[in-house]
């Protein structure tokens, strides 16, 4: 594996050897998920393993949650427990 920084120092080229079958799987996934190229896909996978992320569905759920709070569609934990029949004793 080798690395090489570009002239502005922001991006680093990373050369990695992988088995041919893994490369084929990477290419298939990148195409299926509509990445522009293999590098974009690999960068995203690396980010996902090093940074906490939310899936698009989770992001949508968080946005809906904030919208519910803003619209007053919330309840207290006591109300939720009562509605769900959860006894705190």
N, C-alpha and C positions, 0 to 999 in steps of 0.2 A: 504494500500500500504506500502511496506517496501523495504528498499534498503540494499545491503550488498556488501562491497568492497572486491575484491579478494586479494591475498597475495601481488601482485606487485602494487596494487593501481590504475591500469589503467582502469579496467572494473568494473562496479558496477552492481550487480544483482538487478533487479527491479521486484518486485512481484505486479501484478495488477489484480484485479478481473474484468472480462468483462462478459456480457451476452453470453450465449452459442451460440446464432445465430451470434453474432459479431465475436466470435472465429472461427466459421465455415467459415464466409466470409474472415477473415484474412487468414486462411489456404488455401482456394480456390484461393485467389489472389496470395499468396506466391507461390503456385504450378504453377499457370498459368503464372506468371512472372519469373518462374524458379529460385526462391531463394532456397538456400540449406536447409534452415530451417525457422521456424517462427520467431526466434530471429533476423535473418538477415533482414527479411522483416520489422519487427517493428522498428529496428534501423534506417533503411532507411527512413521510414515514419517520425520518430522523427527528423531525420536530415533535411528532406525536409521541415518540419514546423519551424525549427529553423535556417536554413542556406539558403541563396539564392542559387538556383541550376539551372542548365540548363538541359532540357530534352535531351535525345540522339539526337533527331532531331534538337534541337536548337544548341547543340554542333557541329553537322555536319554543320549547316548553318554558324556558326561562323568560323569554319575551312575553309569552302569554301570561305567565305568573305576574310579571310587573304590570301588565295591562289590567289584570284582575285586581291587583292592589290599588291601582290608580282609579279604577271604577268602583271601588268599595265592595268587590265580590270576595270578601274574606270572612273568616270566622275565627274565634279564639280557639285555643287548644282544648279548653273545656267543652266548647260547643262541638268540636270535631269528635272528641271522645264520646260525648253523649250520643251524637248522631250515629257513630259507628258501634255503639254498645260496648265501649271499653271501660271497664271498672278500674279505677286507680288504686283501689284498696288491696 
